[in-house]
């Protein structure tokens, strides 16, 4: 396989700019910040730059003064940053709050079917009864794996695995091996039936991360490995020449989308040299989407399960978004990790 070729200093400079721009955004205690700060944590793990965590610590400390807002499945994604802050500082307050989130998921979050979390957000204006959205694999499933592994809590860990397997069962298409955006358990259908780029990146990235936490002797390892393997083999064949992916993966007329592309490309990197020729195009493509001030461009706005493909194509992408900043940082950090031939757990 061809060796990856890139300027390490260019990657580090891009990370610096994206982190700095991210801290000039305003976040509430919700998933946009959860993804953005997860990316900052990945950047810290790859570079060792303490200043990346200083801004995060200040934001978390200030927001924790008022206590937690009402929790949701999406909102617990902030827990990723809390786990990293605990791992670095050993300050028990971060772990206590993360544990409170895990307890909410374990005992209070709405479920259906075989214990799959119903998609919920921090707003009472939106309700999605018995709907599974692929986003949950990152927001809650991966978080439960991380805190379960950290605390040696088998109940958290196994519940996280339950989310992976449950979402695979209802969302991964056995023919294309791509993930649908959502599943309506009441209607017994995939709603619009769209293969959405960012949704597939949530699945691919978090499965890749899960495999770094699950013992190879655990039955779940091969289940998740097989799902990811088959998904990636389809995704690489849908990559645009620019190195990005279309927001509707199977529709070349759909806009190219940076956040989903970064998440997919980060998952490809964890497979090592197997996908280097595709990763190489992604490095060039994603760097081209980062402005001089660190804004990651071409990132679609928050996206519900839309009615049809035109709905996805019409989602605006002109504004900076926390998930775009965060997923770009995840990818750039993984590029740096590749120079050391290590694909560790990150943060």
Phi and psi in degrees as a GROMACS rama.xvg file:
@    title "Ramachandran Plot"
@    xaxis  label "Phi"
@    yaxis  label "Psi"
@TYPE xy
-65.5203  143.815  UNK-2
-75.1693  142.685  UNK-3
-66.7188  136.472  UNK-4
-122.653  119.573  UNK-5
-161.005  161.959  UNK-6
-91.6869  110.775  UNK-7
-59.241  -37.2049  UNK-8
-66.9722  -33.0409  UNK-9
-65.0244  -40.2084  UNK-10
-64.6078  -46.0822  UNK-11
-63.292  -39.0026  UNK-12
-64.3943  -41.6332  UNK-13
-63.3266  -41.2388  UNK-14
-61.2497  -45.9935  UNK-15
-54.7437  -47.1038  UNK-16
-67.0005  -41.2713  UNK-17
-68.1273  -41.6411  UNK-18
-62.2819  -46.9054  UNK-19
-61.1286  -41.7381  UNK-20
-68.3967  -34.4434  UNK-21
-62.221  -39.0536  UNK-22
-74.4866  -4.97267  UNK-23
-99.7297  16.1868  UNK-24
-103.645  161.234  UNK-25
-110.266  124.145  UNK-26
-120.841  142.561  UNK-27
-93.1532  178.206  UNK-28
-79.8841  76.6948  UNK-29
-154.974  -176.475  UNK-30
-66.1624  -31.3411  UNK-31
-58.5356  -43.4617  UNK-32
-69.2357  -35.2902  UNK-33
-58.045  -44.0588  UNK-34
-74.6496  -42.1561  UNK-35
-58.7664  -46.4878  UNK-36
-74.1977  -28.5604  UNK-37
-60.8966  -41.6027  UNK-38
-63.0708  -40.3255  UNK-39
-60.7488  -41.2157  UNK-40
-62.6835  -41.0562  UNK-41
-62.9555  -39.844  UNK-42
-63.1728  -41.3605  UNK-43
-61.4475  -45.7182  UNK-44
-61.8367  -34.2143  UNK-45
-81.3682  -29.3322  UNK-46
-109.956  -24.3712  UNK-47
74.4437  12.679  UNK-48
-77.8475  109.055  UNK-49
-61.0669  -30.7257  UNK-50
-63.8601  -24.1093  UNK-51
-63.5303  -37.6438  UNK-52
-83.2505  -22.2638  UNK-53
-59.8391  -44.53  UNK-54
-65.8495  -37.9128  UNK-55
-64.5255  -46.5937  UNK-56
-60.0982  -42.376  UNK-57
-62.7946  -42.7465  UNK-58
-64.9731  -47.195  UNK-59
-63.814  -45.3932  UNK-60
-59.232  -43.4729  UNK-61
-64.881  -42.5092  UNK-62
-74.0697  -24.094  UNK-63
-78.1301  -13.6743  UNK-64
-60.3391  -35.8227  UNK-65
-89.2744  0.737708  UNK-66
81.2732  174.558  UNK-67
-75.2674  142.508  UNK-68
-74.4322  178.786  UNK-69
-57.9056  131.344  UNK-70
-86.2639  156.975  UNK-71
-145.545  167.917  UNK-72
-59.6501  -44.1377  UNK-73
-68.3471  -37.7019  UNK-74
-67.6506  -22.6911  UNK-75
-71.4939  -5.12465  UNK-76
-61.1012  -23.3317  UNK-77
-59.7817  -23.9149  UNK-78
-57.6402  -26.7382  UNK-79
-59.6686  -44.2514  UNK-80
-66.3493  -37.9247  UNK-81
-62.8088  -40.4939  UNK-82
-64.1074  -41.0637  UNK-83
-65.9087  -43.2328  UNK-84
-61.0162  -38.3044  UNK-85
-66.2277  -44.2871  UNK-86
-60.8757  -34.2405  UNK-87
-84.1537  -44.2686  UNK-88
-98.2056  -22.1185  UNK-89
61.6605  22.8327  UNK-90
-80.1443  118.299  UNK-91
-64.8398  -20.0293  UNK-92
-64.99  -32.7946  UNK-93
-69.7878  -41.995  UNK-94
-67.3459  -37.6337  UNK-95
-62.1918  -41.9626  UNK-96
-70.0936  -40.0197  UNK-97
-62.5325  -39.2376  UNK-98
-65.7587  -37.6069  UNK-99
-59.3645  -39.2706  UNK-100
-65.3072  -43.3916  UNK-101
-63.3635  -38.0068  UNK-102
-65.9078  -38.3829  UNK-103
-59.1125  -48.428  UNK-104
-60.5559  -43.0667  UNK-105
-68.4421  -37.969  UNK-106
-114.731  -17.5728  UNK-107
-123.991  -29.258  UNK-108
-60.9533  140.735  UNK-109
-69.9014  141.476  UNK-110
-134.83  167.511  UNK-111
-150.436  172.137  UNK-112
56.8294  -128.388  UNK-113
-90.5238  40.1088  UNK-114
88.8105  18.3123  UNK-115
-74.6913  135.586  UNK-116
-66.4646  132.509  UNK-117
-73.7206  137.208  UNK-118
-62.1204  121.845  UNK-119
-134.314  149.871  UNK-120
-127.807  170.044  UNK-121
-81.2322  54.5442  UNK-122
-156.274  128.697  UNK-123
-78.3847  -4.20071  UNK-124
-78.7702  -16.3051  UNK-125
-121.967  130.605  UNK-126
-136.433  134.118  UNK-127
-128.629  73.008  UNK-128
-60.1043  126.519  UNK-129
51.4317  40.917  UNK-130
-110.407  134.198  UNK-131
-104.244  126.158  UNK-132
-113.541  142.938  UNK-133
-62.6228  -24.0073  UNK-134
-52.3148  -33.9935  UNK-135
-61.0248  -24.486  UNK-136
-61.5329  -35.9427  UNK-137
-85.0095  -50.4768  UNK-138
-60.1762  -43.5096  UNK-139
-120.302  -43.4207  UNK-140
-61.0598  -51.3133  UNK-141
-66.8746  -36.4576  UNK-142
-60.2456  -43.666  UNK-143
-64.2542  -37.3063  UNK-144
-62.5481  -44.4762  UNK-145
-64.4952  -48.1217  UNK-146
-72.7281  -31.762  UNK-147
-64.0729  -42.7394  UNK-148
-67.5658  -40.441  UNK-149
-63.8256  -43.251  UNK-150
-96.8048  0.630707  UNK-151
56.5258  40.1198  UNK-152
-98.3893  101.344  UNK-153
-62.8334  -33.1187  UNK-154
-64.1336  -44.611  UNK-155
-63.8386  -46.2739  UNK-156
-61.2861  -47.3542  UNK-157
-68.9204  -31.3368  UNK-158
-67.9018  -38.2904  UNK-159
-60.2085  -44.0189  UNK-160
-63.5419  -37.4572  UNK-161
-58.1225  -37.1395  UNK-162
-68.101  -40.7348  UNK-163
-60.2447  -51.0213  UNK-164
-67.8602  -40.1546  UNK-165
-63.8947  -43.3852  UNK-166
-70.1534  -36.6227  UNK-167
-59.7851  -44.6577  UNK-168
-61.7565  -37.0139  UNK-169
-98.7168  -14.0802  UNK-170
-115.769  -27.2777  UNK-171
-84.0441  123.586  UNK-172
-74.6857  123.572  UNK-173
-69.6653  -13.8269  UNK-174
-90.2753  -53.8462  UNK-175
-87.0627  -22.536  UNK-176
68.8229  7.91388  UNK-177
-83.1244  161.428  UNK-178
-98.8624  132.254  UNK-179
-71.3914  160.655  UNK-180
-70.1442  -43.6148  UNK-181
-149.067  165.892  UNK-182
-134.5  128.922  UNK-183
-101.981  106.637  UNK-184
-70.5595  -27.8264  UNK-185
-72.8492  -43.04  UNK-186
-85.5341  -13.0624  UNK-187
58.0098  48.5111  UNK-188
-151.215  172.793  UNK-189
-95.6836  24.6811  UNK-190
55.4025  -114.644  UNK-191
-74.0176  -16.1868  UNK-192
67.4859  33.128  UNK-193
-97.237  141.198  UNK-194
-92.9561  100.091  UNK-195
-94.4572  135.773  UNK-196
-61.6657  -51.1777  UNK-197
-65.4974  -35.3704  UNK-198
-61.1293  -42.7121  UNK-199
-68.1719  -27.7755  UNK-200
-71.5022  -37.6042  UNK-201
-57.4654  -44.7901  UNK-202
-66.7016  -49.6904  UNK-203
-64.7305  -47.2461  UNK-204
-63.0126  -44.8629  UNK-205
-75.6852  -27.9632  UNK-206
-67.3025  -41.6614  UNK-207
-60.6548  -41.3444  UNK-208
-68.7304  -38.1958  UNK-209
-60.003  -39.0863  UNK-210
-65.4237  -17.0923  UNK-211
-84.4643  -11.114  UNK-212
-109.22  -24.5124  UNK-213
-89.7979  128.042  UNK-214
-59.1982  141.352  UNK-215
-64.0607  -19.3652  UNK-216
-84.3437  -7.07656  UNK-217
-78.5884  135.088  UNK-218
-55.1079  -28.8738  UNK-219
-69.5093  -23.1268  UNK-220
-58.8373  -50.95  UNK-221
-71.3198  -28.8737  UNK-222
-64.3137  -49.2729  UNK-223
-69.7833  -39.6554  UNK-224
-60.3716  -41.5123  UNK-225
-67.1282  -40.6432  UNK-226
-61.9322  -45.8984  UNK-227
-66.5555  -44.2109  UNK-228
-55.8581  -47.8624  UNK-229
-71.1855  -36.4308  UNK-230
-63.3542  -47.7388  UNK-231
-64.276  -34.9147  UNK-232
-64.7149  -27.6836  UNK-233
-80.9001  -43.3009  UNK-234
-59.8093  -41.1558  UNK-235
-63.7376  -27.5841  UNK-236
-81.5402  -4.79195  UNK-237
-107.366  1.15719  UNK-238
-66.9781  135.526  UNK-239
-75.2564  157.342  UNK-240
-59.531  -22.1972  UNK-241
-70.856  -14.0663  UNK-242
95.6714  -3.47606  UNK-243
-105.164  177.723  UNK-244
-122.16  152.92  UNK-245
-76.3917  146.128  UNK-246
-62.1545  -33.5689  UNK-247
-99.9528  107.635  UNK-248
-56.5764  -35.708  UNK-249
-96.0169  10.4209  UNK-250
-123.249  100.334  UNK-251
-62.3046  -15.0248  UNK-252
-84.2457  -10.0077  UNK-253
-76.2452  151.428  UNK-254
-61.3769  149.126  UNK-255
-71.2992  146.442  UNK-256
-134.69  127.139  UNK-257
-79.3548  -41.4874  UNK-258
-65.463  -47.0052  UNK-259
-61.9059  -39.0643  UNK-260
-62.2894  -40.984  UNK-261
-65.7582  -41.6227  UNK-262
-65.7066  -41.5769  UNK-263
-63.127  -46.2535  UNK-264
-64.241  -35.1797  UNK-265
-64.0406  -39.72  UNK-266
-65.0091  -40.231  UNK-267
-59.0728  -40.6873  UNK-268
-61.8  -33.1497  UNK-269
-70.0978  -12.4077  UNK-270
-87.1614  1.54792  UNK-271
76.0729  -148.976  UNK-272
-69.2482  -13.2319  UNK-273
-51.7111  -39.3878  UNK-274
-112.133  25.3309  UNK-275
-57.3211  -37.9286  UNK-276
-67.7339  -28.9769  UNK-277
-80.488  -39.7702  UNK-278
-61.8003  -39.4826  UNK-279
-57.2507  -44.2761  UNK-280
-64.5623  -35.5606  UNK-281
-68.0264  -37.7278  UNK-282
-56.9552  -49.6682  UNK-283
-65.4925  -42.0506  UNK-284
-66.3411  -43.3818  UNK-285
-73.7453  -39.6827  UNK-286
-58.3588  -35.6013  UNK-287
-68.6311  -15.5447  UNK-288
-94.4472  1.05771  UNK-289
-104.236  121.561  UNK-290
-79.0366  173.159  UNK-291
-60.9088  -29.3174  UNK-292
-92.9635  5.95689  UNK-293
92.0769  8.81741  UNK-294
-78.3301  128.34  UNK-295
-87.3561  118.178  UNK-296
-98.2887  168.68  UNK-297
70.4246  31.8732  UNK-298
-106.221  121.176  UNK-299
-71.6183  147.522  UNK-300
-66.4397  173.947  UNK-301
-52.9478  133.128  UNK-302
-127.989  114.379  UNK-303
-74.6023  174.231  UNK-304
-70.3667  107.105  UNK-305
-79.0727  168.513  UNK-306
-72.5768  -31.5692  UNK-307
-160.873  -179.625  UNK-308
-60.5341  -36.731  UNK-309
-62.0259  -32.9617  UNK-310
-61.2015  -42.3313  UNK-311
-68.4236  -39.6061  UNK-312
-65.4317  -27.2697  UNK-313
-88.2421  -2.13823  UNK-314
-67.4332  127.335  UNK-315
-66.9879  151.601  UNK-316
-137.169  26.8751  UNK-317
-91.0673  -13.1539  UNK-318
-102.341  153.885  UNK-319
-67.1639  141.529  UNK-320
-134.333  142.114  UNK-321
-59.3139  -38.8257  UNK-322
-70.2896  -28.4747  UNK-323
-68.5551  -44.7626  UNK-324
-60.8169  -46.8696  UNK-325
-65.944  -46.3082  UNK-326
-70.0294  -32.679  UNK-327
-63.3939  -40.2534  UNK-328
-65.3696  -38.8978  UNK-329
-58.0846  -45.7922  UNK-330
-66.3816  -48.0173  UNK-331
-62.2011  -38.2317  UNK-332
-63.2966  -38.9898  UNK-333
-68.0635  -32.7844  UNK-334
-61.8222  -45.9368  UNK-335
-60.8536  -42.501  UNK-336
-59.087  -33.0951  UNK-337
-65.5991  -23.7946  UNK-338
-71.029  -19.7469  UNK-339
-105.349  9.57588  UNK-340
52.8834  37.4787  UNK-341
-129.386  136.56  UNK-342
-125.336  68.3286  UNK-343
-79.216  -174.672  UNK-344
-71.6653  -13.416  UNK-345
63.9462  -133.117  UNK-346
